[in-house]
Amino acid sequence: MTRLPFHTLDVFTATPYTGNPLALVLDADGLSPAQMQIIAREFNLSETIFVRRPADPAHTAEVRIFLPEAEIPFAGHPTIGCAIFLAERLHGPGDWTCTITLEEQAGLVPVTVTRQSGRTTAELTAPVLPHAHPGQVPADLAAAAFGLPATAIGFGTHRPGVWSGGPTFAYIPLADRAALAAARLSEPACSALAAQAGTAMFYLYTPGTGTDFQARMFSPGSGVPEDPATGSATAILAAQLRAAGAIKPGTTRFTLLQGAEMGRPSRLTLTIDADAQKITAVRVAGTAVHMSEGSLQPPTV
């Protein structure tokens, strides 16, 4: 098999060497899932996205998204980064707006991409509305899993919960930014929490300064000890916020900062449409910058 072109981008940032790094592999139609997994492990970033010809020619591309240890049906920072890369390649410099439609394992993901004054922003619409998951997050176990006192768990009307929307995350609200900065994975409590929650992906958040919320996301079981920016978790956060009474009928917008504790600050925008009974749409927006390019020899499996 011939060598495949790849690119890397920093996503959810306009500043190089910040945000969440992404590897993007083009012309991936001939790769098996096993080969894609090996390549993702080689890049060893939180996610690698593989771009293939779409099943429906009306769409832009089919994509497969891999963590270092597993495939994931939907993820925000690969979707945002891939959409910006493909749109810029299609439309070049200047000011423009277009729609990129990606076929992901979780479903179709439309992304509105806008370039204005040299800055490109993408906003995805989540393919699956967030919904409740049967897992449990006991507050005392959540505190033990992150080396925190029990008083650090929760703020206002926000309590721990488990929500799904493709992937599944356990949401743990923390009392303040000091608790967020102090959080460290602690065993065996972390594994016990994963067993009760039904997921080993933990999203910790607290009110921010200069932003609505500041967050961290830990996923030790998937080869991502901590993620600088998690678009899928941000989208699914909509359900957690609604459960806390933070969502009113109409359109609500939040800004989020993630990755600051890792030295890779990432900025995300979450927009939620809702009526009196339910969430009707969730969108996540951000920027990306191109960092590098090259080619790779596909692995032999």
C-alpha positions in Angstrom: 0.0 0.0 0.0 1.3 3.5 -0.8 2.1 6.0 1.9 -0.8 8.0 3.3 -0.7 11.8 3.8 -1.4 13.0 7.3 -1.8 16.4 9.0 -1.8 17.6 12.6 -3.9 20.4 13.9 -4.3 22.1 17.3 -8.1 22.3 17.9 -10.2 24.6 20.1 -7.6 27.2 19.9 -6.2 29.9 17.5 -2.8 29.7 19.1 -0.3 27.1 18.1 1.0 24.7 20.7 -2.2 25.1 22.8 -5.6 23.4 22.5 -6.0 19.7 21.7 -3.7 18.1 19.2 -5.3 16.1 16.4 -3.9 13.7 13.8 -5.8 13.5 10.6 -5.0 10.8 8.0 -6.3 11.2 4.5 -7.1 8.6 1.8 -7.8 6.0 4.5 -10.3 3.9 2.5 -8.0 0.9 2.3 -7.3 0.8 6.0 -8.8 -1.9 8.2 -10.0 -1.0 11.8 -6.9 -2.9 13.1 -4.6 -0.8 11.0 -6.3 2.4 12.1 -6.0 1.5 15.7 -2.2 0.8 15.3 -1.8 4.2 13.6 -3.7 6.0 16.3 -1.5 4.3 18.9 1.5 5.5 17.0 0.4 9.1 17.1 -0.6 8.6 20.7 -2.8 11.7 20.8 -6.2 11.7 22.4 -7.8 11.1 19.0 -6.8 10.4 15.4 -9.4 10.8 12.6 -9.3 8.9 9.4 -10.9 10.4 6.3 -12.5 8.2 3.7 -14.9 8.6 0.7 -18.5 9.1 1.8 -21.1 6.4 1.4 -23.4 9.1 0.1 -21.8 11.4 -2.5 -23.9 14.2 -1.1 -21.8 14.2 2.0 -18.3 15.4 2.4 -16.5 12.4 3.9 -16.9 9.3 6.0 -14.6 9.4 9.1 -13.5 6.9 11.7 -12.2 8.2 15.0 -9.8 6.3 17.3 -8.5 6.8 20.7 -5.1 5.2 21.4 -6.8 2.1 22.6 -10.3 2.1 21.1 -12.6 3.4 18.4 -15.2 6.1 19.4 -18.4 6.7 17.5 -18.4 10.5 17.8 -15.9 13.1 19.1 -15.9 16.9 19.0 -12.3 17.9 18.5 -11.7 15.5 15.6 -14.9 16.7 14.0 -14.1 20.4 14.4 -10.5 20.0 13.2 -11.4 17.7 10.3 -14.2 20.0 9.1 -11.9 23.1 9.3 -9.2 21.3 7.4 -11.5 20.0 4.6 -13.3 23.4 4.3 -10.1 25.3 4.0 -8.8 22.9 1.4 -12.0 23.3 -0.6 -12.4 27.1 -0.4 -8.9 28.5 0.3 -8.3 32.0 1.6 -10.9 34.8 1.7 -14.2 35.0 3.6 -16.7 32.2 3.2 -19.2 30.0 4.9 -19.9 26.4 4.0 -21.4 23.2 5.5 -19.2 20.1 5.9 -21.2 16.8 6.5 -19.3 14.0 8.1 -20.5 10.4 8.2 -19.5 9.2 11.7 -20.3 6.0 13.5 -22.9 7.8 15.7 -24.6 9.3 12.6 -24.4 12.3 10.3 -22.7 15.3 11.7 -23.3 18.6 9.9 -20.6 21.3 10.6 -21.0 24.9 9.7 -17.5 26.4 8.9 -17.0 30.1 8.6 -13.8 31.9 7.6 -13.6 35.6 8.3 -10.6 37.9 8.5 -8.2 35.0 8.4 -9.8 33.0 11.2 -11.8 29.8 10.7 -14.5 28.7 13.1 -16.5 25.5 13.0 -19.8 24.6 14.8 -21.0 21.1 14.8 -24.5 19.8 15.6 -24.4 16.7 17.8 -25.6 13.6 16.0 -27.3 12.2 19.1 -29.2 14.2 21.7 -27.8 13.6 25.2 -29.8 11.3 27.4 -29.7 9.7 30.8 -27.5 6.6 31.4 -28.3 4.1 34.2 -24.8 4.5 35.8 -24.4 6.0 39.3 -21.8 8.5 40.6 -21.8 8.4 44.5 -20.4 11.6 45.7 -18.2 10.0 48.3 -16.7 7.6 45.8 -16.2 10.4 43.3 -14.3 12.4 45.9 -12.1 9.4 46.7 -11.5 8.7 43.0 -9.9 12.1 42.6 -8.3 12.6 46.0 -10.7 15.3 47.1 -12.7 15.9 50.3 -16.4 15.1 50.1 -17.1 18.8 50.5 -15.5 19.4 47.1 -18.3 17.5 45.2 -21.2 19.6 43.9 -22.1 23.3 43.8 -25.4 25.0 43.8 -28.0 22.7 42.1 -25.3 20.7 40.3 -24.9 17.1 41.4 -22.9 14.2 39.8 -24.6 12.3 36.9 -24.0 10.0 34.0 -25.2 11.0 30.5 -24.7 9.5 27.0 -24.8 10.8 23.5 -22.7 8.4 21.5 -19.9 8.1 24.2 -20.9 8.1 27.8 -19.4 10.4 30.5 -19.7 10.7 34.3 -20.1 14.3 35.2 -18.7 15.5 38.5 -19.3 19.1 39.5 -16.7 20.6 41.8 -17.1 23.4 44.3 -14.3 25.6 43.0 -11.3 25.9 40.7 -9.0 25.0 43.6 -10.7 21.6 43.8 -10.5 21.2 40.0 -6.7 22.0 40.0 -6.2 19.5 42.9 -8.0 16.6 41.3 -5.8 13.5 40.7 -6.8 10.0 39.7 -6.6 7.7 42.7 -6.9 3.9 42.7 -8.7 1.7 43.6 -11.5 4.2 44.0 -11.3 5.3 40.3 -11.9 1.7 39.1 -14.7 1.3 41.6 -16.3 4.6 40.4 -16.0 3.4 36.7 -17.8 0.2 37.6 -20.7 2.0 39.2 -20.9 4.8 36.6 -20.7 2.3 33.6 -18.0 4.5 32.0 -14.3 5.3 32.7 -14.6 8.8 31.2 -14.9 11.4 33.9 -15.7 15.1 33.2 -15.0 17.4 36.1 -16.3 21.0 35.9 -16.7 24.1 38.1 -17.7 27.8 37.5 -14.9 29.6 35.8 -13.4 33.1 35.8 -13.9 34.8 32.4 -15.8 31.8 31.2 -19.0 30.0 32.3 -17.3 26.8 33.3 -13.7 25.4 33.6 -13.3 21.7 33.1 -11.0 18.7 33.0 -11.7 15.3 31.4 -9.9 12.0 32.5 -10.2 8.8 30.5 -7.6 6.4 32.0 -9.0 3.3 30.4 -8.7 4.5 26.8 -5.1 5.6 26.8 -5.9 9.2 27.5 -5.0 10.0 31.1 -6.3 13.6 30.6 -7.7 15.3 27.5 -7.1 19.0 26.8 -10.5 19.5 25.1 -13.4 17.1 24.8 -16.1 18.3 22.4 -18.3 15.3 22.8 -18.3 15.7 26.6 -19.1 19.3 26.1 -22.1 18.5 23.9 -23.4 15.9 26.4 -22.9 18.4 29.2 -26.1 19.9 28.0 -28.1 17.2 29.7 -26.1 17.6 32.9 -26.8 21.4 32.9 -30.5 20.8 32.2 -30.7 18.5 35.1 -29.2 21.2 37.3 -31.9 23.7 36.0 -29.3 25.8 34.1 -31.2 25.5 30.8 -34.3 27.5 30.0 -36.6 27.2 27.0 -35.1 28.8 23.9 -31.4 29.1 23.2 -28.7 29.1 25.9 -25.0 29.6 25.2 -22.1 28.8 27.5 -18.3 29.3 27.1 -15.9 26.7 28.5 -12.2 26.5 29.3 -10.5 23.1 29.4 -6.9 21.9 29.4 -5.5 24.9 31.4 -4.1 22.6 34.1 -2.2 20.7 31.3 -0.7 23.9 29.9 -2.9 23.5 26.8 -5.8 25.9 27.3 -8.8 25.1 25.0 -11.9 27.2 24.5 -15.2 25.8 23.5 -18.7 27.2 23.0 -21.7 25.2 23.8 -25.1 26.2 22.4 -28.3 24.4 23.5 -31.8 24.7 22.1 -34.6 23.5 24.3 -38.3 23.7 24.8 -40.2 23.3 28.1 -39.9 19.5 28.0 -36.5 18.6 26.4 -33.3 19.6 24.7 -34.0 19.8 20.9 -30.4 20.5 19.6 -26.9 20.8 20.8 -24.0 22.6 19.0 -20.3 22.9 19.9 -18.0 25.5 18.2 -14.3 26.2 18.1 -11.3 27.0 16.0 -8.2 25.1 14.9 -4.7 25.8 13.5 -2.7 23.6 11.1 0.6 22.5 12.7 2.3 19.9 10.5 2.0 17.4 7.6 3.7 14.3 6.3 3.1 10.8 5.2 3.1 7.4 6.8 3.5 3.8 5.8 0.4 1.8 6.7 1.1 -1.0 9.1 1.0 -4.6 8.0 -1.6 -6.6 10.0 
